[in-house]
Amino acid sequence: MASNDPQKWLQLLPDPASIRVRPVPLEFEKDVDSNGHIDFICACSNLRARNYRIPEADWTKTKMIAGKIIPAMVTTTAMVTGLVCFEWYKLIAGAPLEKYKNGFANLALPLFTFSEPIAAPVSTYGDGVKWTLWDRFDVDLGRDVTLSEFRTYFEKQHKLEINMISCGASIIYSFFAPRAKLQERLKKPV
């Protein structure tokens, strides 16, 4: 099929209600060579190694490494996934902030600690508009604008003075920049 339309591909799939498959967990067993577990891990890890141009491992080395890593990795992943799912359930249910927990675990000790997150401090600006560090301003003027136009729009719309605009580690605008540099940048599109 030479179509890039995902809807056509989806039509080829059977109705999910008609699939009567019951997932059965497999227990990883590195010591049984006939089950294909080490073969699969070796193939996947070597594909990743080729992709990132790092040294590949042969079947024997993979078996040795997997015997040490898999139990720790699976245990940690399962624990973290479970804790995240608990928090998702709370989020979906609309639970208040006091019901959420931050978790820290160190399986080597073993140490498990939980704490309650605190709300972000709320500030106000302008005519009592509430704002936290988690909030953001989305600006879409429907066209490309210069830095000067953006600054003017933002200061009129939100009644705030812009001291600095950054993108990643780069400062695009700052009040302390040399005047000549500022004048040059104010004419450029953002």
Disulfide bonds with the S-S distance in Angstrom:
none
